[in-house]
Amino acid sequence: MTDLTMVNKVNPAAIRSKYAHFLGCVMPAKMPWAESAIMKTLPKLGIDLEYLTKSGCCPRAGVWISVDRRVWLTLASYNLLQAEGADRDVMVSCNGCYVTLYEANKVLNENPEDLAMVNQYLAAAGKHYEADIRVRHLLEVLYEEVGIERIRREAKKLHIRVALHPGCHMRIFEDGHLVRYFTELTEALVDEVVPYDCERMCCGLQCNLADREFATYDRAKRKFDSVKAKNVDALVLVCAGCYDQFERASKTLKENDGYDFDVPVIHLAELLAISYGLRPDDIGMRYMRTAPVDKLIEKLETSVQ
């Protein structure tokens, strides 16, 4: 597990609120409503936020570390140096991308030989990385910098019941602070967070690499069954990788078995945006969804009237 005091060379007490938002691969392709919600809401909450431009794949640590650690560190550092050059920290709104960039940055801060190796490769593209920035999760920015008490005080309660999918990578820290932040932030925005039997179970994304049937039926479907039994209005997450897996699995289950997972899977940022006055259509919430969202949108619009 990771020691929070060893994130990087920046003094953790010197909080900077200028961020470059790393979108990753899935969010701009499949979750434009989450991207829109974040980019339209956080500036209203005092966060100076811009896109992390010229970025590439994170790349996924769970794959690339075992394939070629040098590639993982070099590609991750190429993303990070874009923010460093703009004098911004990096904010990540996907658990999987966060783990990659956070861990790579930690390695490069703690191991001068790895940083020197990476900069040799980067030099071929005329680039250099000092490793002098922080990588922050969206949840950390909301909970610590915007402030959970402020959100509790200002956000308008949405009259819906939801289940949570934290995902494996949200449990990166021994103190479990990301899961706690996720839970408390969601509780501040909705009437009820409903527990269910498979909350700690992974989505099955990584399992696809070895056994797609196991990933679909013994991971995603088991979670779907448990969530459906609770009759909630939505399943909330903060991971584009998990969303990608749930979308893939729900389509496969419907095509193969006629199984209908009709619970909308939504990003926490969508709830935040609507609680702070944006309407569902302001962030394109109706589009590019696997499960229908019309009933959910009706409840959300009633909440904010």
C-alpha positions as CSV (number, residue, x, y, z in Angstrom):
1,M,0.0,0.0,0.0
2,T,1.0,3.6,-0.6
3,D,2.4,6.0,2.0
4,L,0.5,9.3,1.5
5,T,3.5,11.3,2.6
6,M,5.6,9.9,-0.2
7,V,3.4,11.0,-3.2
8,N,6.1,13.1,-4.7
9,K,8.6,15.9,-4.0
10,V,5.9,18.6,-3.7
11,N,5.0,19.5,-0.1
12,P,1.6,18.0,0.5
13,A,0.6,21.0,2.6
14,A,1.2,23.3,-0.4
15,I,-2.2,22.6,-2.0
16,R,-2.5,23.9,-5.6
17,S,-5.9,24.1,-7.2
18,K,-4.8,24.4,-10.8
19,Y,-5.4,21.2,-12.6
20,A,-5.0,19.5,-15.9
21,H,-7.8,17.0,-16.4
22,F,-6.7,13.7,-17.7
23,L,-9.6,12.1,-19.5
24,G,-8.1,8.7,-20.5
25,C,-9.4,6.7,-23.4
26,V,-12.9,5.6,-22.5
27,M,-14.4,8.8,-21.1
28,P,-14.3,10.9,-24.3
29,A,-15.4,8.0,-26.4
30,K,-18.2,6.5,-24.3
31,M,-18.9,8.9,-21.3
32,P,-19.1,12.4,-22.8
33,W,-21.7,13.3,-20.1
34,A,-19.2,12.6,-17.3
35,E,-16.6,14.8,-19.1
36,S,-19.1,17.5,-19.6
37,A,-20.3,17.4,-16.0
38,I,-16.8,17.7,-14.6
39,M,-15.7,20.5,-16.9
40,K,-18.8,22.5,-16.3
41,T,-19.1,22.0,-12.5
42,L,-15.6,22.1,-11.0
43,P,-14.8,25.7,-12.2
44,K,-18.0,26.8,-10.4
45,L,-16.6,25.3,-7.2
46,G,-13.3,27.3,-7.4
47,I,-11.1,24.7,-9.2
48,D,-9.0,26.1,-12.0
49,L,-9.4,23.2,-14.5
50,E,-8.2,22.8,-18.1
51,Y,-7.8,19.7,-20.3
52,L,-4.6,17.8,-20.3
53,T,-3.8,18.3,-23.9
54,K,-1.6,16.1,-26.1
55,S,-2.1,13.2,-23.7
56,G,-2.3,9.5,-24.7
57,C,-3.3,6.2,-23.1
58,C,-2.4,6.2,-19.3
59,P,-1.3,3.3,-20.0
60,R,-3.0,0.6,-17.8
61,A,-0.6,-0.5,-15.1
62,G,-2.2,-3.9,-14.7
63,V,-1.2,-4.8,-18.3
64,W,2.0,-2.8,-19.1
65,I,4.0,-3.4,-15.9
66,S,4.0,-7.1,-16.7
67,V,4.7,-6.6,-20.4
68,D,7.4,-3.8,-20.3
69,R,7.9,-1.6,-17.2
70,R,9.9,0.9,-19.2
71,V,7.0,1.4,-21.6
72,W,4.6,1.9,-18.7
73,L,6.8,4.5,-17.0
74,T,7.7,6.4,-20.3
75,L,4.2,6.7,-21.6
76,A,2.8,7.7,-18.2
77,S,5.6,10.3,-17.8
78,Y,4.8,11.7,-21.2
79,N,1.3,12.4,-20.0
80,L,2.5,13.9,-16.8
81,L,5.1,16.2,-18.3
82,Q,2.3,17.9,-20.3
83,A,0.8,19.1,-17.1
84,E,4.2,20.0,-15.6
85,G,4.9,22.2,-18.5
86,A,1.7,24.1,-17.9
87,D,2.5,24.4,-14.2
88,R,-0.5,22.3,-13.2
89,D,-1.1,19.2,-11.2
90,V,-3.0,16.3,-12.8
91,M,-6.6,15.5,-11.8
92,V,-7.9,12.1,-12.9
93,S,-11.5,11.1,-13.0
94,C,-11.1,7.4,-13.6
95,N,-9.8,4.9,-11.0
96,G,-7.7,2.9,-13.4
97,C,-6.0,5.9,-15.0
98,Y,-5.4,7.3,-11.5
99,V,-3.6,4.2,-10.3
100,T,-1.3,4.3,-13.4
101,L,-0.4,7.9,-13.2
102,Y,-0.2,8.1,-9.4
103,E,2.0,5.0,-9.1
104,A,4.3,6.0,-12.1
105,N,4.8,9.4,-10.6
106,K,5.6,7.9,-7.2
107,V,8.1,5.5,-8.8
108,L,9.8,8.4,-10.6
109,N,10.0,10.4,-7.5
110,E,11.5,7.7,-5.3
111,N,13.9,6.2,-7.8
112,P,16.3,8.6,-9.5
113,E,17.6,5.9,-11.8
114,D,14.1,5.3,-13.2
115,L,13.6,9.0,-13.8
116,A,16.9,9.2,-15.6
117,M,16.0,6.1,-17.7
118,V,12.6,7.6,-18.7
119,N,14.2,11.0,-19.6
120,Q,16.6,9.2,-21.9
121,Y,13.6,7.9,-23.9
122,L,11.8,11.2,-23.7
123,A,14.8,13.0,-25.0
124,A,14.2,11.3,-28.4
125,A,11.0,13.4,-28.6
126,G,12.7,16.5,-27.2
127,K,10.9,16.1,-23.8
128,H,12.0,16.0,-20.2
129,Y,10.1,15.3,-17.0
130,E,11.2,16.7,-13.6
131,A,8.5,14.8,-11.6
132,D,7.6,17.9,-9.8
133,I,3.8,17.7,-9.8
134,R,1.0,15.8,-7.9
135,V,-1.5,13.4,-9.3
136,R,-4.9,13.8,-7.6
137,H,-8.1,11.8,-7.9
138,L,-11.3,13.7,-8.6
139,L,-12.6,12.5,-5.2
140,E,-9.6,14.1,-3.4
141,V,-10.2,17.4,-5.2
142,L,-13.9,17.4,-4.3
143,Y,-13.6,16.2,-0.7
144,E,-10.4,18.0,0.4
145,E,-10.2,21.2,-1.8
146,V,-13.8,22.0,-2.5
147,G,-14.6,20.5,0.9
148,I,-17.2,17.9,1.9
149,E,-18.8,20.3,4.4
150,R,-19.3,22.9,1.7
151,I,-20.9,20.3,-0.6
152,R,-23.1,19.0,2.1
153,R,-24.2,22.6,2.8
154,E,-24.7,23.8,-0.8
155,A,-25.7,20.8,-2.9
156,K,-29.4,20.3,-3.5
157,K,-30.4,16.8,-2.4
158,L,-31.5,14.6,-5.3
159,H,-34.5,12.4,-4.4
160,I,-33.1,9.1,-5.6
161,R,-31.7,5.8,-4.1
162,V,-28.4,4.6,-5.5
163,A,-26.0,1.7,-5.1
164,L,-22.2,2.3,-5.3
165,H,-19.5,0.5,-7.3
166,P,-16.2,1.7,-5.8
167,G,-14.1,-0.6,-8.0
168,C,-10.8,-2.3,-7.1
169,H,-8.5,0.6,-7.8
170,M,-10.3,2.9,-5.5
171,R,-8.9,0.7,-2.7
172,I,-5.3,1.6,-3.5
173,F,-4.6,3.2,-0.2
174,E,-4.4,1.3,3.1
175,D,-6.5,3.9,4.9
176,G,-9.3,3.5,2.4
177,H,-9.8,7.2,2.1
178,L,-10.9,7.2,-1.6
179,V,-13.8,4.8,-0.8
180,R,-14.8,6.9,2.2
181,Y,-14.7,10.0,0.1
182,F,-16.8,8.4,-2.6
183,T,-19.4,7.2,-0.1
184,E,-19.6,10.5,1.8
185,L,-19.8,12.6,-1.4
186,T,-22.6,10.5,-2.8
187,E,-24.5,10.6,0.5
188,A,-24.3,14.4,0.4
189,L,-26.0,14.4,-3.0
190,V,-28.8,11.8,-2.8
191,D,-31.5,10.6,-0.4
192,E,-30.1,7.1,0.2
193,V,-27.0,5.0,-0.6
194,V,-28.2,1.4,-0.6
195,P,-25.7,-1.4,0.4
196,Y,-25.8,-4.7,-1.6
197,D,-24.1,-8.0,-1.3
198,C,-21.4,-7.6,-4.1
199,E,-20.3,-4.0,-3.4
200,R,-16.6,-5.1,-3.0
201,M,-16.6,-7.4,-6.0
202,C,-14.6,-6.2,-9.1
203,C,-16.3,-5.4,-12.3
204,G,-14.5,-8.2,-14.2
205,L,-12.5,-5.9,-16.6
206,Q,-9.1,-7.5,-16.0
207,C,-10.6,-11.0,-16.1
208,N,-11.5,-10.4,-19.8
209,L,-7.8,-10.9,-20.6
210,A,-8.0,-14.5,-19.4
211,D,-11.7,-15.6,-19.6
212,R,-14.4,-13.3,-21.0
213,E,-17.2,-15.7,-20.0
214,F,-16.0,-15.6,-16.4
215,A,-15.7,-11.8,-16.5
216,T,-19.3,-11.5,-17.8
217,Y,-21.1,-14.1,-15.8
218,D,-19.2,-14.6,-12.6
219,R,-18.3,-11.0,-12.1
220,A,-20.5,-8.4,-13.9
221,K,-23.7,-10.5,-13.9
222,R,-23.4,-11.4,-10.2
223,K,-23.0,-7.7,-9.4
224,F,-25.9,-6.8,-11.7
225,D,-28.2,-9.4,-10.0
226,S,-27.3,-8.0,-6.5
227,V,-27.9,-4.4,-7.6
228,K,-31.2,-5.2,-9.4
229,A,-32.5,-6.9,-6.2
230,K,-32.3,-3.6,-4.3
231,N,-34.6,-1.7,-6.7
232,V,-32.3,1.4,-6.9
233,D,-32.5,4.2,-9.3
234,A,-28.9,4.1,-10.5
235,L,-25.5,2.4,-10.0
236,V,-22.9,5.1,-9.3
237,L,-19.2,4.8,-10.1
238,V,-16.1,6.9,-10.8
239,C,-14.1,4.6,-13.1
240,A,-14.3,4.6,-16.9
241,G,-12.8,1.2,-17.1
242,C,-15.6,-0.3,-14.9
243,Y,-18.2,1.6,-17.0
244,D,-16.7,0.1,-20.1
245,Q,-16.9,-3.4,-18.6
246,F,-20.5,-3.0,-17.4
247,E,-21.5,-1.7,-20.8
248,R,-19.8,-4.6,-22.6
249,A,-21.2,-7.2,-20.2
250,S,-24.8,-5.8,-20.3
251,K,-24.8,-5.9,-24.1
252,T,-23.5,-9.5,-24.2
253,L,-26.0,-10.7,-21.6
254,K,-28.9,-9.1,-23.5
255,E,-27.8,-10.5,-26.8
256,N,-27.0,-14.0,-25.5
257,D,-29.6,-14.5,-22.8
258,G,-32.2,-11.8,-23.0
259,Y,-31.0,-10.6,-19.6
260,D,-31.9,-6.9,-19.1
261,F,-29.8,-4.8,-16.7
262,D,-32.0,-1.8,-16.7
263,V,-30.3,0.1,-13.9
264,P,-28.6,3.2,-15.3
265,V,-24.8,3.3,-14.6
266,I,-23.8,6.9,-14.0
267,H,-20.7,8.8,-13.0
268,L,-20.6,10.6,-9.6
269,A,-19.9,13.9,-11.5
270,E,-23.4,13.7,-13.1
271,L,-25.0,13.8,-9.7
272,L,-22.7,16.7,-8.6
273,A,-23.5,18.7,-11.7
274,I,-27.3,18.4,-11.3
275,S,-27.1,19.1,-7.6
276,Y,-25.3,22.3,-8.4
277,G,-28.0,23.5,-10.9
278,L,-27.1,22.0,-14.2
279,R,-30.0,20.1,-16.0
280,P,-29.5,16.6,-17.4
281,D,-29.7,17.9,-21.0
282,D,-26.9,20.5,-20.2
283,I,-24.4,17.6,-19.9
284,G,-26.0,15.3,-22.5
285,M,-27.1,12.8,-19.9
286,R,-29.6,11.1,-22.3
287,Y,-27.2,10.0,-24.9
288,M,-24.8,7.1,-25.4
289,R,-26.3,5.0,-22.5
290,T,-26.7,1.3,-22.4
291,A,-29.5,1.3,-19.8
292,P,-32.4,3.7,-20.3
293,V,-32.1,6.9,-18.2
294,D,-35.5,8.6,-18.8
295,K,-37.0,7.5,-15.5
296,L,-33.9,8.6,-13.6
297,I,-33.8,12.0,-15.4
298,E,-37.4,12.6,-14.6
299,K,-36.7,12.0,-10.9
300,L,-33.6,14.2,-11.1
301,E,-35.5,17.1,-12.7
302,T,-38.2,16.8,-10.1
303,S,-35.5,17.1,-7.4
304,V,-34.1,20.3,-8.6
305,Q,-37.4,22.1,-9.4
